């Protein structure tokens, strides 16, 4: 199993210095993976990132949340086309980085909707994701559908809702992506959704209830990691934490990151790496009991 960290644990920008900082800090903290947010794909220096990732033996994944201008559930065909083109670009970037995953809220805008999703809108998203999954498969890349809370999408907010969305997409190259921060808001417990997802679960985000230091909030990590063990999960496990001191202004406004929850990203990252690996080791020993 590979353990990783989101780039915005380390940097709020992905210019040359930000990319360098994120990759070197990821290696220093002991992670295997760096998840790169595709905030501005057209300006992202994929050649620089690919070189530094190879030099530091770090694997890349990429994530993003669509916007109102790129929403695949939009009734406006031009908006849906813009969303599909954006995701095609992101797939090409992941391929250039030698990565194997593009994930996130790639089915709708990542925002608070003021009405339920429509049947037509979900159908539009499923159709686009099917085409994108074909493109990704040809480059050895899987797509992950991140299930987020009710304030960040109206399409699917629980593992069961995500499974229903996967059924609509109906493509073997698309998996479920669960995130403990969102699960802590929406799910009845932290283990059953993992078991419900089963083999459909392909990607995991580890985040605390307040997005700060792991173990200092209300997330039942013991239950979650026991669920992963029982399900035989062996995919990426990526730490995600946001602080107003680091996160980009755009993402800060989208996610409501108004507080500075930590002031030393290197310490935060090292703690998270040890916490996650410790949890995985602890549940692995259960088989010896």
C-alpha positions in Angstrom: 0.0 0.0 0.0 1.3 3.5 -0.9 1.0 6.4 1.5 0.9 10.0 0.2 0.2 13.6 0.9 -1.7 16.4 -0.8 0.6 19.1 -2.2 -1.2 21.8 -0.3 0.1 20.4 2.9 3.3 22.0 1.8 2.6 24.8 -0.7 -0.2 27.1 -1.8 1.1 27.5 -5.3 2.4 25.2 -8.1 5.0 27.5 -9.7 8.6 26.3 -9.9 9.3 26.9 -6.3 6.0 25.4 -5.1 6.5 22.2 -7.2 10.0 21.9 -5.9 8.9 22.4 -2.3 6.1 20.0 -2.5 8.1 17.1 -4.0 11.1 17.5 -1.7 9.0 17.8 1.4 7.0 14.8 0.4 10.2 12.7 0.2 11.5 14.2 3.5 8.3 13.3 5.3 8.6 9.7 4.2 5.6 9.5 1.8 5.4 7.5 -1.4 2.9 9.7 -3.3 2.4 13.3 -3.9 -1.2 14.3 -4.9 -1.1 17.3 -7.1 -4.2 19.6 -7.3 -4.9 20.6 -10.9 -5.7 24.3 -10.0 -4.4 25.6 -13.4 -3.7 22.7 -15.7 -2.7 24.8 -18.7 0.0 26.6 -16.8 1.3 23.6 -14.9 4.9 22.8 -15.7 4.6 19.0 -16.3 8.2 18.6 -17.5 9.7 20.1 -14.3 7.4 18.1 -12.1 8.1 14.9 -14.0 11.9 15.4 -13.6 11.7 16.2 -9.9 9.3 13.3 -9.2 11.7 10.9 -10.8 14.8 12.4 -9.0 13.1 11.9 -5.6 11.4 8.6 -6.4 7.9 10.0 -5.7 4.8 8.8 -7.6 2.3 11.4 -8.6 -1.5 11.4 -8.5 -3.7 14.4 -9.5 -7.0 15.7 -8.3 -9.4 18.6 -8.9 -12.9 19.8 -8.3 -14.8 21.1 -11.3 -16.3 24.6 -11.2 -19.5 26.2 -12.4 -17.8 26.9 -15.7 -16.8 23.2 -16.1 -19.6 21.4 -14.4 -20.4 18.0 -16.2 -24.0 18.1 -14.8 -24.7 21.6 -16.3 -27.7 22.0 -18.6 -25.4 24.1 -20.8 -23.6 22.0 -23.4 -20.8 24.5 -23.7 -20.1 24.2 -19.9 -20.0 20.4 -20.2 -17.6 20.5 -23.1 -15.3 22.8 -21.2 -15.4 20.3 -18.3 -14.6 17.4 -20.5 -11.8 19.3 -22.2 -10.3 20.3 -18.8 -10.3 16.7 -17.6 -8.7 15.5 -20.9 -5.9 17.9 -20.2 -5.5 16.6 -16.7 -5.4 13.0 -17.9 -2.6 14.0 -20.3 -0.7 15.7 -17.4 -1.0 12.6 -15.2 0.3 10.5 -18.1 3.3 12.9 -18.5 4.1 12.6 -14.8 4.0 8.8 -15.0 1.0 8.7 -12.6 -1.8 6.3 -12.4 -4.7 8.3 -10.9 -6.9 11.3 -11.6 -9.5 11.8 -8.9 -11.6 14.3 -7.1 -15.0 15.9 -7.7 -14.7 15.3 -11.5 -18.4 14.7 -12.0 -19.9 18.0 -10.9 -18.8 21.4 -9.7 -17.3 21.4 -6.2 -19.6 23.9 -4.6 -22.8 24.3 -2.6 -25.8 23.7 -4.8 -29.1 25.3 -4.0 -31.2 22.4 -5.5 -31.0 18.6 -5.9 -29.1 17.1 -8.8 -31.4 16.4 -11.8 -31.7 13.1 -13.6 -30.6 14.7 -16.8 -27.6 16.3 -15.2 -26.3 13.1 -13.7 -26.8 11.4 -17.1 -24.7 14.0 -18.8 -21.9 13.5 -16.2 -22.1 9.7 -16.6 -21.8 10.0 -20.4 -18.8 12.3 -20.2 -17.1 10.1 -17.6 -17.5 7.1 -19.8 -15.7 8.8 -22.6 -13.0 10.1 -20.2 -12.5 6.7 -18.7 -11.8 5.3 -22.2 -9.2 8.0 -22.8 -7.6 7.4 -19.3 -7.5 3.7 -19.7 -5.5 4.1 -22.9 -2.9 5.9 -20.9 -2.8 3.5 -18.0 -4.7 5.9 -15.7 -7.7 5.2 -13.4 -10.4 7.8 -12.6 -11.6 8.2 -9.0 -15.0 9.7 -8.0 -14.4 11.5 -4.7 -17.5 11.4 -2.5 -17.9 14.7 -0.7 -20.3 16.3 1.7 -23.6 18.0 0.9 -21.9 21.4 0.9 -19.5 20.5 -1.9 -21.8 18.5 -4.4 -25.4 17.5 -4.8 -24.7 14.3 -6.8 -23.4 11.8 -4.2 -22.6 12.4 -0.6 -22.2 8.8 0.8 -20.5 5.6 -0.3 -23.8 4.2 -1.3 -24.6 7.3 -3.3 -21.2 6.9 -4.9 -21.8 3.3 -5.8 -25.1 4.4 -7.5 -23.1 6.9 -9.5 -20.5 4.2 -10.4 -23.4 2.1 -11.7 -24.5 5.0 -13.9 -21.0 5.4 -15.3 -20.7 1.7 -15.8 -17.0 1.6 -16.7 -14.4 -0.7 -15.2 -11.7 2.1 -15.2 -13.6 4.2 -12.7 -13.5 3.7 -8.9 -14.9 5.1 -5.7 -12.8 7.6 -3.7 -13.7 7.9 0.0 -12.5 10.7 2.3 -12.7 10.4 6.1 -13.3 14.2 6.4 -16.5 14.0 4.3 -17.5 10.6 5.7 -17.4 12.0 9.2 -20.1 14.5 8.2 -22.3 12.2 6.1 -21.9 8.5 7.1 -23.5 6.7 10.0 -20.1 5.1 10.9 -16.6 4.9 9.4 -16.3 1.1 8.7 -19.5 0.0 7.0 -19.2 2.4 4.0 -15.7 0.9 3.3 -17.2 -2.6 3.4 -20.1 -1.5 1.2 -17.7 -0.1 -1.3 -15.6 -3.3 -1.4 -13.6 -3.8 -4.6 -15.1 -0.6 -6.0 -13.0 1.4 -3.6 -9.8 2.6 -5.4 -8.6 5.7 -3.6 -8.7 7.1 0.0 -8.2 10.5 1.6 -7.3 10.7 5.2 -8.4 13.9 6.8 -9.3 15.0 10.3 -12.7 16.5 11.2 -11.2 20.0 11.3 -8.6 19.2 8.6 -5.7 19.6 11.1 -3.4 17.1 12.9 -4.7 13.5 12.7 -6.0 12.2 16.0 -6.9 15.7 17.3 -10.5 15.7 16.1 -13.6 13.5 16.0 -12.9 11.1 13.1 -13.1 7.4 14.2 -9.9 6.4 12.5 -9.8 3.1 14.4 -13.1 2.1 12.7 -12.0 3.3 9.3 -8.7 1.5 9.2 -10.4 -1.7 10.5 -12.8 -1.4 7.6 -9.9 -1.0 5.2 -8.3 -4.1 6.6 -11.5 -6.2 6.4 -12.1 -5.1 2.9 -8.6 -6.0 1.8 -8.0 -2.5 0.5 -4.5 -2.0 -1.1 -4.8 1.3 -3.0 -3.4 4.8 -2.3 -4.0 6.4 1.1 -3.3 10.1 0.9 -3.2 12.6 3.7 -5.1 15.8 3.2 -5.0 18.9 5.4 -5.6 22.6 4.8 -4.6 25.7 6.7 -5.2 29.3 5.8 -1.4 29.8 6.2 -0.7 27.6 3.2 -3.7 26.8 1.0 -4.3 28.8 -2.2 -6.9 31.6 -2.0 -9.1 30.0 -4.6 -9.3 26.6 -2.8 -9.5 28.4 0.6 -12.6 30.2 -0.5 -14.2 27.0 -2.0 -13.5 24.8 1.0 -14.1 27.5 3.7 -10.5 27.2 5.1 -10.7 30.3 7.3 -8.4 29.2 10.2 -4.7 28.5 10.5 -4.7 25.0 12.1 -1.0 24.5 12.0 2.2 26.4 11.4 4.8 23.8 10.5 3.8 21.7 7.5 6.9 19.5 7.8 6.0 18.5 11.3 2.4 18.0 10.3 3.4 15.8 7.4 5.8 13.6 9.4 3.2 13.2 12.1 0.6 12.2 9.5 2.9 9.7 7.8 3.7 8.0 11.2 0.0 8.1 12.2 -1.3 6.4 9.0 1.4 3.8 8.9 0.9 3.1 12.6 -2.9 2.6 12.1 -2.2 0.3 9.1 0.3 -1.7 11.2 -2.1 -1.9 14.1 -5.0 -3.4 12.1 -2.6 -5.8 10.3 -1.7 -7.4 13.7 -5.3 -8.3 14.3 -4.8 -11.4 12.2 -2.3 -12.6 14.8 -4.7 -12.5 17.7 
